[in-house]
Amino acid sequence: MELHTLAKKQSDRRSGPDLVCRLFTLLAIAGWLLFVVCLVITHYASPEMDSGLVRYWHIDIRTYWRPTLTAWLEWLLWGCVLLSGISFVLHWFRLKRRSDHLHLNIVLLFVTSVGFLLYIARQ
């Protein structure tokens, strides 16, 4: 029993989250906050909703994306992709143990941001 616990103590020398592990958390929080800002900008940049009531009352609506806000939106989405990409690279270089894992929220942020960029590019 003592050899097993001694080997376990020697193999795991981490005393807690170090600076790089805390950087993972900061990158994730910054990326998601940036994505929330992107969602707010999307609300104001996207075309207005065309409903039956709008057509019945012949109300003019904007059917195009606002160019200035869309440019800001694209830059901020690229920022989200960059932050999640930096986190991927840090994970690849830093986390080597079997117990270390890539956080799902970083993957989700990357996939969502790239998908959103592709959607905007199609418009």
Secondary structure as the mmCIF struct_conf table of DSSP 4:
data_model
#
loop_
_struct_conf.conf_type_id
_struct_conf.id
_struct_conf.beg_label_comp_id
_struct_conf.beg_label_asym_id
_struct_conf.beg_label_seq_id
_struct_conf.end_label_comp_id
_struct_conf.end_label_asym_id
_struct_conf.end_label_seq_id
HELX_RH_AL_P HELX_RH_AL_P1 GLU A 2 SER A 11
BEND BEND1 GLY A 16 GLY A 16
HELX_RH_AL_P HELX_RH_AL_P2 LEU A 19 ALA A 45
BEND BEND2 SER A 46 SER A 46
HELX_LH_PP_P HELX_LH_PP_P1 PRO A 47 MET A 49
HELX_RH_AL_P HELX_RH_AL_P3 GLY A 52 TYR A 56
TURN_TY1_P TURN_TY1_P1 TRP A 57 HIS A 58
BEND BEND3 TYR A 64 TYR A 64
HELX_RH_AL_P HELX_RH_AL_P4 PRO A 67 ARG A 94
BEND BEND4 ARG A 97 ARG A 97
TURN_TY1_P TURN_TY1_P2 ARG A 98 SER A 99
HELX_RH_AL_P HELX_RH_AL_P5 LEU A 104 ARG A 122
#
